[in-house]
Amino acid sequence: MISFGSKYWFLYLLAVLIAAAAATAVIYFRNRENEELTRKQLYILTGLRFLSFFLVAVLLLSPFIKTLKKITREPLIILAWDNSASLTSSPDSLETTAKLTLLRDELKKELPDNHAVLEYTFGESAKPLENYNFSEKKSDYGQLLRTIVNNHFNDNIAAVIIAGDGIYNQGKNPVNMLDEVNFPVYTLGLGDSTEVIDSRIQEIRVNRTTFAGNKFPVEIDTRYSKLKGKPLKISVLSGETEVASAIVTPPTQNFFHTQEFIIEAGTPGLKRFVIKTETVDKERNTKNNQSVFVINVLDKKQKVLILSEGPHPDIGAIRNTLDEQTTYDVSVFTEEPYPADLKNFNLLILNQLPTNSKSVSDILSKTEKDRIPTLFIVGNKTFIPQFNTFNLGAGIKPLAGTNEEAQAVINPIFASYSLSEELREIIPRFPPLQVPFADFETDAGLVPLFYQRILNIETNKPLLAAGTINGRKTGFIFGEGIWRWRLYNFSVNQSHVLFNEFVNQLVQYLALRQNEANFVLNFNPVYSETDEVIINAEVYNDVFERITTPEVKMKITNSTGEDFDFVFDVRGKDYYLNAGNLPTGDYSFSAEVEISGKGYTEKGSFTVIPVNFENADLKANFEMLSQLAVLSGGKFYNPQQIKELAAEINNSNRLVATNYFQEMISEILNLKWVFALILLLLSMEWFLRKFWGIY
């Protein structure tokens, strides 16, 4: 069917028809040269000219042809096989592998031969089946469903069969994703769902960086199954030396426990610690009784300079905390003159500065030039108009009134460093701080750690924010009175441990300055074996401008002395290296670059730790698989019901081809034969005019 883009196309077509007829009439019936033609010749030439004019005019209206194309979609059956290590973590792993391979072959034979069958494997990600070797370290059922939906959104999926143990340790619960699914899911339960005797390490929480001489906390989550009343030991070992331990006696058959240890960091370097839970008789899975974590112990003593508008209890609280640590050297000045040379300080804390009488503009210029991390504490004496003129990364817009009281609300997405569960629980109960009655603006580089809760209403105003502004660490406490937090901590717990953790974490994050030389490497001291080892580099010329012209090379050496050579790629203003997934173990590296004829070298080390997700819990989750199947319109089966599963699918009313019509639109202007027709008409007219002597 021919159509036009306009709603009133017939009016345009009528106008085109009249215009073509008028133009033709003028040419042939108003021209005396045509009097020599016979009536028949005149009608032939008139018809040719009219048709050519009419076709050209019609094409200017952009007509198009609509057609319906019938498309048939044959039914598709998708098989998805769990390729994670949990399926073969039992002692008889070889026998289990052989059984699963036979099971796969049997299921494929039972399915109909006259329909397409596509196979996937899934673990950390889902992909078309290549190797069914149970090597995946994680299981993500949600990612499997998302991959099938995305890859086959226009296919006629008759059934999806998922064969697995239902243990997912990454991504969403697949049951919560069924609103994206429009096909039945049949599940085949593999593994053993029987509750067995087991003591396992479930999770470890620890900050990866600390300083020599400090103590650091580590939290260990453990779970005990069918071990009620049996005392079990949790140990933390550094090498062969036990550095901490505790006895846990589960009061129930299914018991979850969190144990915190405070451990000496010791000497500088990467420190590997092993956590063990005691193994008991008849425990089938002993791989989850041990786990490893690594921390980076830094040897540099941090120098902290505190400048304050007179004595203040907030400064006393911070200083008392830092003085308890052997790795901090704290200097406090409550009046001018302030130190002239700031280069040797790792962190500057400005309490209620600038004021009406003290600008501190010279000090801020030096900190910006030398990229010294700075923590600003805003108080009653802070001269906010001048504070805003410094472009520090945060702005305060006072409203009517002076101050108000604000309690702390933790920002759940703050990820620069972590806080212990005990500190997270007590922070909302800390006394309020005196904050300006104002609106606050912060740069994108700052992330709030705490928001303000005013009159029991949670706001999006930051109470404490930290991040990187113009290449240096910067933090803001938008209120005074944190000394009350220290007193409250002591009144509740008879110690300052939680307040000290709050101050130490903040100061350690800000004071840990990045390398400011011409050649800077950014890397993680610890990678997991499932993570790609990614290292970034920055190169600066002599005037400290970012450049990307030199070539940056790196040599990575493993614990056996084997070397691997790499060259960084350039991405924007950064250098980027992806060394891929490396085997577990300790690695050292040496990177080098030549800048203006001078060579620069950076050395360091990192470690790759094993991932234990698949060994953590080997009890199959048939409940989830059954729920997934039933809610999607499928059924749950066990391996002994292969024939019943195949029969259910073979008899399904979805195993039929589906048809749909697709509207196809093509512009007549793009048809070559139309152009050829117009050319033919004009050519014939020209030839006949010449032949009949009309010029």
C-alpha positions, 0 to 999 in steps of 0.5 A: 500500500502506497502512503504519504507522510501527510494526513491530508495527502489526497489534497496534495496529490490532487494539487500535484495532478492539477499542477502537472496537467497545467504545466503540460497544457502550457507547454503543448497547447499554448506553443505555436511550434506544436501546430505542425503535429497531428492530434495523435502525436500531440496527445502522445507527447502530452501524455509522456510529459504529463506522466514525467511531471506527475511522477517527479512531483509525486516523489517530492511528497516523499511517498512510501510503501507499507508492506506486512512481512510474516515472520515465524519463530521456532520454539527454543529450549535453553539448558543452563548448567551450574559451572561453579565449584560448589557442585564438586567440592565434596570428597568424591568430586571425581565421581560427582563430575562423572555423574553430572556429565552423564546427567547432561548427556541423558537430558539432551537425549530425552529432549525433542530432536526437532526443536533447537536446544541451546546450552549455557554455563553460569557461575560468576557470569553466564555464557554459551557452553564451552567448558563444563568444568566446575571452575567458577568461583561464584554463582550468580543466578540473577545474571543468568536470567538477565543474560537469557532475557537480553540475548533472546528477547525476540526469540520464542523461548519454550522453556529454560532448564536450570540445573544447579544447586541453588547456592547463589553468592553474588547478585540478586535473588533470582526469584525477585527478577521474575517480573523480567521473565516471560518464559517458564523456568524448570529447575533440576536440583543438583547437590545435597540439601541435607543439613550436615555438621559444619563450622565455617567462616562466612565473612571477614571485615577488616581495613586493608591499610594500617600503620606500623605500631598500631592495632587494627580490628578484624571482625569474623562472621562464623556459622555453626550447623548441628554443633550445639553445645560443642566448644570450638576455637577460632584462631588468627595466625600470622605465619605459624604464630597464633596472634589471637583466639577465642572459644565459641560454644553454639547455643543452638543447632544453627548458630551465627556468631561475630567475633572481633579481634584487636591485632598488632599490626607489627612491622611495615609490609604486606601481612598475611593472616590466616583465620581458622575454625576448629574442625570436628569429627564427621565434618564433610566440608573442611575447605570453609574452615580456613580463610585468609586476609592481607593488610598493608602495614605502612611505616611512615610516621604521620605528622599532624598539625592542628591550628585553632582559634584559641583552645577548644575541647574538640581539639583536645579530644582529637589530640588525646586520641592521636597521642595514644597512637605511636604513629602520629606526631601531633603539633597544636597551635592555638595562637599566632605565629603559626609554623611557616613551613608546612611541607613536612606535615601529612595533615593540617587540621583547621579548627574554626579558621578563618575568623574575622581577625585571622584570614589563614589565606597564606596557610591555605595557599601553601597547603594547596601548593604543597597538596597537604591534606586538610581537615576543616572544622566549622564552628561559631567563630568561623568567618563563613563569607571568607571561608566561601571565597577560598573555593575549598570544595564546600560552600555554606549559604547561611539562612536566617538564624545562627546555629542549630543542633544536628545529629549524625546519620551514616551515609550507607554508600560511603566506601572510602573506609569502613566503620565497625558495627559497634561504631555504626550502632552508637553514632546515631545516639551521639549528642548533636553538634552545633552546625550553621543554620544554612544550606551546604554545597559540596563538590563531586569529589566529596562524599558525605560520611554523615548527614544531618538529622535535625529535630529527628528529621533526616536531611541531605545536608552533610555533617562530615564529608571527605574526598579528593579536591584538586588532587589532595585529600580534604575533609569537613566537619560542619559543626563543633562539639565532637568532644561530647561524642568522646564523653558519651562513648565513655559514659556508655562503654567506660572507654573511648574505643569507638570515638578513637576508631572514628578519629583514627579512621578519618585521620588515617584516610586523610593523612595517607597522602598519595605519591606526589612525584612526577611518576605516580602509581595507583594500585590495590595492595590486595586483589582477590583471585576473581579480580583483574589486577588493574594498576593506574599511573600518572606522569607529570612534567617538571611544572607538574602538568599531566602528560601521556607521551612517554611509554610506561613499562612494568615488570611483575614478579611472582613468588617463584621469581618468574617475570611478566612484562607489561606496557601501560595503555593511555586512557585520557590523561591516565595510564592504564594496565590490566594484568588480568586474573593472576594466581594466588600468591605474593607479587612484586613489581617495578615500573619505569618511565623516562621524562625529559631524559630522566628516568623514574622508577616506582616499586611495590608489591601486592598479593592475590588471595583465594576466594572461598565463596563456593566452599563456604556453604555446600548445602543445596538451596532446593527451596529457592529453585522450587520457588523460582520454578513454580512462580515462573510457570515451571516445575522443580525436579531432581536428577532421578526425574529426567524423563518426567522433566523431558515429558513435561516439556515435550507435552507443553503447549509452548513447544509450537512455532509462533508467527507475527507480522512486521510492518515494513516501510520503504520510500519510493524515492529509493526505488531505482526502477522509478528513476529509470521510468522517469528517465525513459519517459523523458527520453521517449519524449525527446526522441519523438520530438526530434523524430517529428521535427519539433525542436 
